[in-house]
Amino acid sequence: MVKLLPYAASLIAFLWGVAHLAVIKRIGGLFDDISPERKMIFVMAWIVQAFVMIFIGELIFFVTLNHYRQAAVNLTIYWLSAVFLLVLGLVSFIACRGTQITLLKLDPVVKVLAAGLIFLSLLI
């Protein structure tokens, strides 16, 4: 049962990254009133965010699949990934306060949820 927690965190992170990629065109269209250069910077940051989440999801999945909590390096990967997700969630919370875009409102919640599942798996 406890081993399922990192898998759940992995799936949440991975799917959240995929969701970012799936809506990139729609999100980019929300910012037609800014300069093309600024729009490209925003889109680039959005894509990077998507691939970071996909990478974290894959990393946690394969570490769990191969040697769940059997090596110190695995525990380090879990802790660093969870802390990184919390930091990203905090940045998202601060940067996206007051937004009307649902995906941006959910962003910190999803990241903290994934981090919480990882932490919980380490504490049980």
Buried (B, 14 or more C-beta within 10 A) or exposed (E): EEEEBBBBBBBBBBBBBEBBBEBEEEBBEEEEEEEEEEBEEBBEEBBEBBEBBBBBBBBBBEBBEEEBBEEEEBEEBBEEBBEBBBEBBEBBBEEBEEEEEEBBBBBBEBBBBBBBBBBBBBEE
